[in-house]
Amino acid sequence: MKNIFRKAIFALALLLAMPGISRADEGMWLLNLIGKNYADMQKAGFKLTPEDIYSINQSCIKDAIVGLGNEGRAFWHFCTGEIISDQGLVSTNHHCGYGKLQEHSTVEHDYLRDGFWAYSKDQELPNPGLTASILVSIEDVTSQVLAVVNDQMTEAQRAEAVAKVSEMLVAKGKSENPGCEASVRPMFNDNQYFLFVHRIYKDVRLVGAPPSSMGKFGGDTDNWMWPRHTCDFSLFRIYTAPDGSPAAYAANNVPLKPKHHLPINIKGVQDGDFAMVMGFPGTTDRFLTSYGLEETMNINNKLVYEIRSVKINVLREQMASSQATRIKYASKYASCSNYWKNCHEANIALRKLDVMSVKKDLEAQYADWARGKDVKYIDALDHIKKGYADRAAYQGASLYVREGLLSGPELPWQGYRMGRTLVASYEKAADKPEMLQHINSNVIKSMAGFYKDYDKATEKKLIAALFEYVYKNIDAKFVPQFLQDADKKFKGDWAKYADNLVEKSIFADQATFEKFMAKPNMKTIQKDPIFLCGQAIYEAYQAINSNVPQSSVDELNRGKRDFVDGILKMNEGKRFMAPDANSTIRCTYGNVKSYRPRNAVAYDHFTTLDGVIEKEGPVGGEFEVPARLKELYKAKDFGQYANAEGQLPTCFITTNDITGGNSGSPVMDAEGRLIGLAFDGNSEAMSGDISFEHNLQRCICLDARYMLWVIDKFAGAKNLIDEIDIVK
């Protein structure tokens, strides 16, 4: 009987996993097509209209959603924010603003440790390079793009044709929307295309953030876990030119006057309440086949976790040694450890939920459907299988070089990149003294920024540990020659190798580099050990990736496109499907919901400040609790932000479908009012980017009441509270 019951449950899980039979809480939906989901949204509790979410003729919720990015990468967003006042105030996650807090921090002004609050606009801190994108419009341009391609084209011919028509569509989008940027983005593995137009703001200033002991409360231990008590928010403000147009930082810029901003509802959330998230999710791969899943689990996730474990162990030891080193590496460590744990937990969830069986079952159904159809559908899975098999060895080697050598330590790549720039510039400007002086000034300034967050002792340890790990673990046929030479010359003493490499380099530290720049010699650069090391790493990386058989790339591109096209056709007439996330703005809806992750364990849908006090650990640890917070807790000074039981809510969970890039996204109630900020997923469903798990998948959210309480009571920033519309 038990065996029959298990099979029934598994069969149900497979059924729910099938594309086209997804449930209301699965799907990252394009805003211009949200009307197709309207009936489902109403059933879940939504009280507005599709036009309240997306409209090009009137102000709507999309006008309050911000994609945070970096200048030069206009359509890639590392996080999401939301405008919460009529003066351009933006809330996002603490970890989204962490890098900027770190950049502004010094030993004297340690904003990471102490937090930062601007009590007037003239105290807000500029952040060159940080951008804020707001969607203007989305247009389906599938027919225009697909009109220029056909199945007889090679992959290269197809890519060229798509690029040409996309360029024309982008030009048209920009001409029709002066001052905006446009991009054509593929969906469903190049089976559909949409034109996105954004207005991108370039003056985004830091306004406030709690201490890291609150903003990162729980550290690596609590990351991707529920229950959670992390006060994960920071505040920024968008500024414009006086006429309201986007502009780079200038003293006379003024706060943005948004078309729409989100009021904040502090009435609280109950289990079952409607919840909607809108933001810029990074990437998902829900159409991944079993062949791709094998690569993801056994190469990508496995190696990233193992290699980064080496780096993390070094950073932990070094950061504990001094405050200065901790500040220098805080943001780097956070970035490294987040994906490190994600890879580990994802593999655990993928195995536990037997996602491989789900994928293989779908492929069997697809094969049955494809029988007798066009040959491209019949051959799609064979193309995919062969593509992954042909690139497997290169994929692993590429990861070792990228994670362990190229982005593991920093100095070799930085030295090579900057040295190459200097050599090339001097060749072009050899007889132009004024230009050379300008080049020198820019290089010194750039390297000063690098050295600000660099510690020589830490770099040596990273080089020694990571280079040795790669040398001993990468497939022998891919071992870079410079590592073989180093092992032989230093007889396996990688610490001695690292010390020799760094100390003999002009890039060793800021003083040494600036001394060299007082009288630069390009031959010295070209013989420099760090420059040569960085060059060798780059060449090894390029060699591995350039030797990946082009046939495998083409097999995968064609196979994935035809497979997904087949899945779409196989599910015609069934429930509308959502394309994979690709950093374009999406809307997801669901409900606040508690869950039972395993036998005899039940999780409530919310946590309170009581849990922060219960988890308190030593000063400097992952669970440090600031004295000010404990004072307020002891006095029960929660003001209007307490719930009916007199507790201060901290976090809650929903069934919303999110992923990386959604960090900081607004969690809204049935009337489009802010109730929280999305900041994490739960470990039991870390398989979600590949296979949404309906019973376990949860979006972990900061309760807006905790954010407001910290701004109001903890920080005393009444200036900010006064500009926010609070619904009681």
N, C-alpha and C positions, 0 to 999 in steps of 0.2 A: 504493500500500500504506500509506504513512504517513497519508494522508488518511482511509483506512478505519479505521486504528488510532485516530486522534484522535476520529472519530465514535463509535467503540465506547466509548472512555473517557468521552466526554461523555454518552453514553446511560446509562452506568453511574452517573455522577454524578447525572443526573436521577432515575434510579430510586431511588437512596439518599436523595435529597432529598424523595421523596414522603411525605406524612404516612401513618403506618400501616406504613411499610416502614423505619422508623428502626432504627438499630443500638443495641446494648446501651449504648454510651457516650453516646448522645443522650437527653436527657430530664431535666427537673427534676420529680421525682415527689413527689406528696403522700404524706406519711408513713402516713396511715391506709389507703392503697391500695397500699402497697409490696409486699404479699403477691402481687399480680398479676405482679410482676416477679421473684419469688423464684427461679424456675428459671434465668432469665438471670443473676441475681446469683451463683448457685452455679456456673454455668459460668465466670463471670469470676473465681471464686476465693473468694467470700464464705463464711465458716464459721459465721456466727451464724444466728439465726432472725429473721423479721419482727418478732416480739414484743420482741426485743432492741433493735430500732430504735425502735418505737413501741408503747406500751402505756399504758392508763389505770389498770391494776390493779397494776403493779409498776414499780420503777425501771428505767429504760432509757436509751439514748443520748440521746433527745430532751431528757431532764432536765438534760443537761450543755451544751446548745446555747443560746446567748444572742444575742438580737437587740438591738443597740445602737441607741438612738434618743434623741429629745429630748422632754422633757415637753410634753404638749399634742398630740403626734403619736404616740399610743400604738402605732399599727399601721403606721408607716412606719419602716423600719430602714435606717440609712445604712451599717451594717457588721454583721458577725457576730463573735462570740467564743465561746470554749469554756471550761468550768470544768475546771481541771487540778489541783485539790487539794480536800481535804475541808474547806478553810477559805475556800471561795468565791473562790479566785484564778482570774482570767480572763486568757487570752492572746488577743490579736487583732493586727491589723497595726499597724505604726508609723504608717502614714498614717491609720489610723482614730483613733489617739490624738493625732495631730499637733496638732489644734486645741486640745486640752486642754494639751498641752505648751506651746504658744504662749501660751495664756492665763496660765499660771503663770510664764512667762519674763519676766525683766527684764534690763537690761544687766548688773546685778550677779550675777544668777542665770540665766544663759542656758542653760536646759535643752534648747533646740533644738540648740545648739552642743555642749554638754557631756554631754547625756543626764541622766537622773534615776534614782536608785535609793533606795528606802526600805529601810533595813536593820532596821527594826522597824515594827510596825503604827502606832505613833503618828506616824511620819514620812509616812504615806500622805496624799495630798492630795485633799480633797473637790472634787466637780465639780457644782455646782448645775445642774439641768436635764438632766443626763445620766441616761438610764434603761437598764435591762437587762431584757428580756422573756424569759420562759421559757414555752414552750408547755405548756398543761395538757391540752387535747383538741381534736380536729377532728371535726366531725359533718357529714355530707352532708345538706343541707336543701333540695336541689333540688326535690323534690316539693312541699314546702310553699310555696316561692316561686313556682314555675311554675303552681301551682294558681290564683293570683290574677291571671294575665295571659293575654291571648289575642292573636291576630294582627290582630284588628280594632281594637285600641287604637292611639291615637296614641303617639308616643314619650314625650310628657309624661305621658300617662295611665299608661303602663307604668311609667315611673320612679317616679311617685307610689305606685302599688300595691306595687312592690318595696320602696320605702322603708318603707311602713307595716308590711308583714309582717316585714321585717328588724328593725325596731324591736322588735317583739314577740319575735322569736327572740333578740335580744340581751338583752332584759330577762330572758327565761327562762334564758339561759346564765349571766348574772351572779347570778341568784337561786340557781341550783343550785351555783354556785362562789363563795361569799362571799370578798370581797377581791380578786376577779379582774376583768379587763376582757374584753369580748367584741366580736366584729365579724363581720358576714356579708360574705363576699368572693365576687365573681363569678369564674367560670372560663369558658374557651372563649367569650369575648365574650358573656357573659350567658346562656349556655346551661346552665350548672350553677352551683350556689351551695353554699358551705360555711361553717359557723359555727366560728370560731376563738376559743378561750378562752386567755388568757395571764395569768400572774402577773407584774406589772411592779414591779421594784425601783427605788427612787429615790435610794439612797445608793450611788454607785459611785465609788470612790477610785482615783486614779492611784498605781501601785505602782512601775513601772519602765519605762525605755525607753533604748535605746542612743543615742549621738549621731546627729544627722541625717546626718552624713557616712557612717554605716553604714546607718541606717534608710531613707535615701533615696539610697543609693549608686547612681550612674548617672544620677540626676536625669531630666530630660526626654529625654536622649539614649537611655537604656536603657529608658525607660518603654514598656510593651507589646512588649518585645523579649526574645528568647532567643538566646544564653545570658545568664543573669542571676546576679548575685552580691549582691543586696540583702538586708540583714539586717532584713527588714520585720516587726518585731514590737514590741508594747508590752504592758504588764501592768496590769491593774486588779483591784480586789477589790470584791465585792458585800457590802454590809452590810445588816442587818435590825434591826428592833426586838428587844429581848431575848427576846420570845416567838417570834421567827422570822418575823414578818409584815413585809411591805414597809413602809418608813417613810422619810420625808425625813431628811436628815442630822441626826444628833444625836450628841453626845459619848459617850453611853452605848450607842450601837448596837453590835452584835456582828457578826463575820463570818458570812456565810451558811453554813448547814450543808446542802449540796446533797443531793438524792436520789441523784445520780450524778455522778461526775467521771471524766475520761479519764486513764488511765495513759499514759505516754509511752514508746513503743518506740524504743530506740536501736540496735537490731540492724541497721538500715539497710534501704534499698529496692533492689530489683533490677529491671531491665527486664522488664516483664510482670507484676509483682506487682499484686494487687488493690488498688484505691484507692477510697475512698468519701468524698464531701464532703457535709456537711449544713450548711445555713445559710439565709439570708434573701435570695435573689437579687432584685434590684430589678425590672427589667422586660425582657421579651423580646417580640418581635413576629414569631414564626415563621409566623403566618397572614397576614402582610402581603401584599397583592396587588401586582401590577406598578405600579398607579396610586399606591399608597402608597409604594412603593419610589422612584418618580420624585420624589415630594415629599421623601422622606427624604434622598436623595442631592443633588438639585439646589437644594433650598431649605434644609432644616434643617441638614444637615451642612456644606454649603458656606458658608452665612452665619455659623454659629457659629464655624467655623474662621477665617474672614476677619476678623470683628469682634473676636474674642478675640486674634487676632494683634496688633492695634493695642494692646490693653490690656496684653498680655504684654510687648511691646517697651518700653512705658513703665515697667512694674514692674521689669523686669530692670535697666534703667538706674538707677532710683531706689534699688532694694535694694542695688545695688553701691556706692552712695555713702556708706552709713553702717551700722553695726551696728544702731543703733536702728531705722532704717527697715526693715532686713532682718527684724528680729524682728516689727515691726508688721504686715508684709505677707506673712510666710512662709506662714501657713495659707491666706490669700486667694489667693496666687499658686498654691499647690499645687492648690487646688480648681479654679481657673480653667484651669490648664495641663493637668490630667488629662483633662478632657472635650474640651479643645481638640485634643489629639493624638488622642484616641479618634475624633473626627469625621473627622479627616484620614485616619487609617489605615483606618477603616471604609470610606470611599469608595474607597480604593485597592484594598482586598480585594474589595469588591462588584463593582468593574469587572473586576478580574483573574479572578475566579471566575465571571464572567458570570451573576450571580445573577438578573439581569433575565430571561434566557432560561429559567432554572429556574422562575421565577414564571409566566411566560407559558405554559410547557408545562403546568404544573399547572392553570392556568385553562382551557386547551383541554380537558384531561381532565375537569375539573369541568363545563364546558359540555356535553360529550357525555353525562355522567352525568345532568345536570339536565334534558335534553331529555325532554319528556313527563311530568315530575314536577310537583309543586305550583308554581304561578306564582311564589311567593316565592323559590324556588331559581333559577328561570329568570331573574328580574329582579335578583338580588342583585348581580352584577358591574356591571350598568348603574347601579344606585343608588350603588355605590362610586365608579365612574368619574365620575359627575356630581357627587358630593359633594366629591371632591378638586378637580375643575376649578372649581367655584363658590367655593372658599375660597382658591385658590392665591395671588392677589394679597394678600389679607389676611394669609395665613400669613407671607409674606416681610416685609411691613411690620411685623407684630407682633414678629418676631424682631429687626429693626433697632432698634425702640424698646426692647424688653426687654433685649437684650444690650448695646446701645450707650449707652442713656440711663438706663434704670431701674436696671439692676444693673451697669453699667459703672463710672462713678464712684459714690461712696457718699453724698456730702454732700447733693445735691438731694433724694433720696428720704428720707434720714434727717431733714433739716430740715423737709420737708413733713409727714412722719408725726408728728414730735414737736410741731411747731407746731400741727397740726390737733388733736392730743390736748389741748394746753394751752388752745386757744381753746374747744373743746367743754367741757372741764372747768370753765373759769372761768365759762362761761355758766350751768352747772348749780349752781355753788357760789359765786356772786357775793356772797351775804350770809352766807357761812359761813367766817370767817377760819381756824378750825382745820383745816377741810377743805382750804382753799387752801394752807395751810402744808404739809400732808401731800402735796398734789399737787406743789408746788414741789420738795419733798425727793425725791420719786420721780423726777421728770423730771431733776433735776440728777444723781442717781445713775445713771440710765439713760444720759444723755449722757456722763458720765464714763467709763462702760464703752466707749462708742463712740470717744471721743477717745483712749483708751488705745492703740488700734490705728489711729490716724489721723495722717496727715502732710499738712499744708496744701500744701506745695510739690508733693507727689505728686498730691494731689487736683486741683490746678490743671492739671497736665499731662494727667491723665486726662480731665478735662472738655474741655480744648482739643482733644486728639487724637481722642477718641471722638465729640464733638459734630460736629466738622468731617467726620469720616468718614461719619457717618450722613447729614448734610446733603447730601453730595456723591453718595451711593450709593443712598439709599432712593428708591423710585418717587416721582416729583415730586408726584403727587396725594396722597401721604400725609405730605409734609414738615410737621412741626408748625410752627404759625405763629411760635412763639417763636424757632425756629432761623432762619426767614426774617428776622425782625426783627433778630436778633443779627448775621447776615451783613451786612445793610444798614447797621446802625448802626456796626459796627466794621470795615466794608469788608474783610471776609474775614480779619481778624486775630484768630484764635480764641484765641491766647495772651492777647491784651489783653482779650478778652471774659471769659475765665476769671478773670483777675486782678481785673477790675472786679466780676464776679459774687461772688467769694468775699470780697474785702476789704471790701465794703460790707454784708456780712451779719452779723447777730448770731450766726450759727452758724459763723463763720469758724474759730474755735479755742475751746478750753475756757475760757480767761481771758475772752474777749469774751462768751461765752455766760453764764458765771456772773455777770459784771458786769451783764448784762441781767436775769438772774433775781433780782438783789438788789432790783430795782424793775421787775417785768415789766409790759409794756403790750401788750395783745392787738392794738391797732391797728398797733403797730410790727411784730409778727409778720406780720400780714396784708399788709403792704407790703414785707416783707423780700424781696430779690431771690432768695435761695436757696429760700425758701418758695414764692415764685411760680414759680420754675423747676421745682421738684419737683411742684407742682400741675399745671403745664402738661404735664409728662412723663406724669404719672398720667392726666390727662384724655385725652391723645393715645392712650395705650395702651388705655384703656377704650373710646374711640371706635372704634378699629380693631377690637377684639375684639367689641364690641357690634353692629357693623355686618356681621359675618360672617352671611350669610344663614342663618336658622334652618333653612331647608329643606336646606341642605348638611349641617348637623349631624345632622338627622334621617335624611337619605339615608345618611350614613356609618354611623350607629348601627344602623339597620335592615339595611343591606346587609352589614355585617361580621357581624352576628349570624346572618343567614340563610346567608351564605357558609360560616361556620365550622360551623354546624349541618349544612349539606350535606356538608362535608368529613368530618365525623364519621360521618354516615350512609353516605357513599361508602366509608368504610373499616371499616364494621362487620364483625366476624369476623376482622379482621387484627390485627396486634400492637397492644397497648394504647398509647394516646397520652397524652402529658403536656400539661397546659395551660400557657400562657405564664406566665412569672414575674410576680408582682405584689407582691413584698415579703412573701409568706407563706413559711413554712418549707418547705423541700424537701430531698430527698435525691437525689444523683446518684452513679452508680457507673461505674467504668471500670478502667483499668490504667495503671501507670507505663509510659511508652513513648517511645522516641527517635523521631526523624522526619527526613525528607529534604524540605526546603522547596522546593528547586529543583535543577536539574541540577548534579551534582558537589559538592553541599553536603549533609553529613550531621551532625546534631546528636545528641550523647550525651543520655542521660536525666538527667544530673546535672552539677553544677559543684562546684568545691572552692575553698578559700581561696586556692589558687595563683592563681586567676583574679582575685581581688581585688588581689593584689600586682602581677600583670601589667598591670592596668588603671590603676594608681595615677597620679593627676594632681596638679596643684598644689594647695596649701592654699587652701581657699575655693571650689574648683571642684567639679564634679559627681562627681569620682572621687578625692576626698581620702581618705587612709587614716590613721586616728589612730595616733600613735606607739605607744600601748599595744598595739594590735593587731599592729603590725609586730614589736614585741618578742616577743610570744607566738608569732608565726609563725616568727620566726628561731630561737626555742628549741624549736620543734615541740612546744610545750606544749599538746597537744590532749586529754590525759587519756583518759577512757573514751569520748569522742565521736568519735574518729578511726575511719575505716573500715579494712578489712583491709590496705590499702596504706599506712596511716599518714597519710592525707590527712584534712583536715577538710571534710566535705561542707557546702555552703552552700545549694543549691537543687536541685529536681528538677522534672520535668514529668510530667503524667498526661493521660489523654484525658477527664477529667471535664468535664461541661457546666456552666459557671458564667457569671455576669455580675456587673455592679455590685451591691453589697449582699452578695455572697459574700466580699468582702474580709475576711480574718481567719477564714474558715470552717475548721473542723478537717478535715484530710485524714487519714483513718483507714485502718488496715490491715484485713485480713480478719477480725480478731477485735475490731474496734472500738477499737483503741488509737491514740493520736495519733502520726502520723509526720511531720506538717508542717502548715503554714498556707497556704491558698490566698491569693494576692495579686494575680494578674494573668493576662491572656491574651496570646497571641502575635499579632504584627502580621499574619502571613500569613493569619490566620483572624478578622480583626476584623469580618467579616461575620456572625459567629456569633449575634448577637442576632436576626438576621433569617433566616439560613440556616446551619444547623450544617454545618461542613465536616469530614467524617469522617476524611479522611487527614491534614489539617493542624491541626485544632483541638487546642490544648493549654492545660492549666491550669498556670500557673507557681506553684510552691509553695516556701515557705521550709522547708528541712529542719529538723526539730525538734532535731536534734543541734547545729546552728549556734546556735539560740536558747538551748539549755541551756548550751552552751560560753560564750556571751557572758555569761549570768547568772552562771555559776560562775567561769570563769577571768578574763574581762575585767572584770566588775563586782565580783567577789568577794562576791556576794549569797548566801552559804551559807544564810541564813535562808529564802530562797525555794526553793533546791534541796532543802532538808531536808523541805519539805512536799509535794513532788511525788513521785508514784509512778513510778519509772523502771524500765522492763523492759529487762534486758540480754540 
